[in-house]
């Protein structure tokens, strides 16, 4: 039937008995499957809708999951999220689930994870995974359990719950090795690369990264695994101060991303190359790379990864207004979605800008608070980096190279009176902390800069 007005159609539709509506939806879906069997991807969304309103609920799951994957590839993240949510809601509240239905729920969650990740919605992902942990552990087929552990470890790491995330990722890796399952092993190693990098286990991070890369070459159609593996390894090289290796990874990611038309790959490739320039001190080139990384992608997590690196580069280059605008945007979005691994770092750099612009007391307090967060959660690389940065601030006060205008001095007279007499000791203490931790983890880029600034202080 054709209706000239949607309300007319709605009245007629709601006038049908529920059983009649289900039967009609089911017939429509079955006919569509038969007529368009050579073009089914074009009709995933319609088939998912009609089967979900019909009686073949298991077919509804199949097509809703495929619709979610199709939308994810098009970067239509809210649309993808809704398809997976519809599939999950259809089954999650059903009592006395069969083994097949339990497997389907976990399959939906594992596919849905990519959408949560790209949106940066890690609190929601953590909550969803924790609510279904017992269900995942009850599966007879343990591949789903292994991948579930890997996703939970990744979500926890992204919220800066590093120790807990590390434990789950190792559980995934152990289970993957027992099952001889390359996919579980690959994802566990790829995400352990990032987690170990955050914790300061940099050599271990590179080892996990290279192992994940080898597995990704076997599973060459899994672009998500490849991207996590290569980008994580590039970040580990950046943390170690190995600009040449970071550059090699970045160039590979650019070339491969263009080959397979993967914008997420290309964005991360620009970030890795930008890190190479940043390590080498070429801030102008680094800024250009990070701008490209942001411009090419709209996904929340990928664009904000580039934005954090861009804000760092602006700050290092003395472009305080641009840095402040860039970092404040990350802080705002992070508070909405809870991707603390970017948000906390952005807060620390934004606080340094406060210090540089004259709000010394508040800026120092935020930096010290962030330092304590990283000390508590085991984020040793960032702990070293922020101590070095704070040491530079005290060094500038001691050398009287900071702002000297009358309004600045009047505004901060109390803070300066308490800080200047002890600035040299505070600077030395911060540099020594940065040197100690950088030595432990092998972060040579921080180590070299901290030694140089300590030498300037002694001179």
HELIX and SHEET records of a PDB file:
HELIX    1   1 UNK A    6  UNK A   14  1                                   9    
HELIX    2   2 UNK A   18  UNK A   35  1                                  18    
HELIX    3   3 UNK A   40  UNK A   43  5                                   4    
HELIX    4   4 UNK A   44  UNK A   53  1                                  10    
HELIX    5   5 UNK A   57  UNK A   73  1                                  17    
HELIX    6   6 UNK A   77  UNK A   92  1                                  16    
HELIX    7   7 UNK A   99  UNK A  119  1                                  21    
HELIX    8   8 UNK A  122  UNK A  131  1                                  10    
HELIX    9   9 UNK A  133  UNK A  137  1                                   5    
HELIX   10  10 UNK A  142  UNK A  158  1                                  17    
HELIX   11  11 UNK A  162  UNK A  179  1                                  18    
HELIX   12  12 UNK A  182  UNK A  199  1                                  18    
HELIX   13  13 UNK A  202  UNK A  218  1                                  17    
HELIX   14  14 UNK A  223  UNK A  240  1                                  18    
HELIX   15  15 UNK A  243  UNK A  260  1                                  18    
HELIX   16  16 UNK A  263  UNK A  280  1                                  18    
HELIX   17  17 UNK A  283  UNK A  295  1                                  13    
HELIX   18  18 UNK A  300  UNK A  316  1                                  17    
HELIX   19  19 UNK A  320  UNK A  337  1                                  18    
HELIX   20  20 UNK A  340  UNK A  356  1                                  17    
HELIX   21  21 UNK A  360  UNK A  377  1                                  18    
HELIX   22  22 UNK A  380  UNK A  399  1                                  20    
HELIX   23  23 UNK A  406  UNK A  411  1                                   6    
HELIX   24  24 UNK A  413  UNK A  419  1                                   7    
HELIX   25  25 UNK A  420  UNK A  422  5                                   3    
HELIX   26  26 UNK A  423  UNK A  441  1                                  19    
HELIX   27  27 UNK A  444  UNK A  458  1                                  15    
END                                                                             
